[in-house]
Amino acid sequence: GEDVEQSLFLSVREGDSSVINCTYTDSSSTYLYWYKQEPGAGLQLLTYIFSNMDMKQDQRLTVLLNKKDKHLSLRIADTQTGDSAIYFCAETVGAGNNRKLIWGLGTSLAVNP
Amino acid sequence: EPEVTQTPSHQVTQMGQEVILRCVPISNHLYFYWYRQILGQKVEFLVSFYNNEISEKSEIFDDQFSVERPDGSNFTLKIRSTKLEDSAMYFCASSGSRYEAFFGQGTRLTVV
């Protein structure tokens, strides 16, 4: 069945780059997403990438997609303490109006001053 | 900036009671969803709703669950007879296209 896997924890120093990795199983996924959840808050859409792209850059965020290996990564440049949160990788499955998101467990990013 | 709002933020209910979780999606969005996250587990899909009907539902979404869009702005999830295992964070989401889904803050449901 469909599955998304992520490492659970990542700790970085302020100013360093963070790389959060994700693997997924459904090769027919058209879109892959990164969501951010800060403590006590909801799921904030950070960015997404279409499956025919290898890379997408949005300010400090860079998404890399390796479709052959079904591997997605999120790089945060110049990581700040405000980036401390849980980051979820999600893939779309299904077609038409029946699309839904399959989620990873989330990677908890701790940024140390 | 438009956002999805959910109420209440936290609901405690006794086992067997009915609960209604409420959501106000982003106006002019057409697709609506409920997801839930049991503590320590992955976020899981419950149901999608489009054109005033359910598009798809998961195995979790059994006869105890129902969704409604009663007045063109609210989107509700009803659990008829809550069980302990229904305790979770419930997230509502809406989408103006099939590609982006915007989520609310969630309702933490605690069944005692």
Interface residues (C-beta under 8 A of the other chain):
Chain A: V4 T30 Y31 Y35 A41 G42 L43 Q44 L45 Y48 F88 A90 T92 G94 G96 N97 N98 R99 K100 L101 I102 W103 G104 L105
Chain B: V4 Q6 Y31 Y33 Y35 Q41 K42 V43 E44 F45 S48 Y50 N51 S55 E56 S58 F91 A93 R98 Y99 E100 A101 F102 F103 G104 Q105 G106
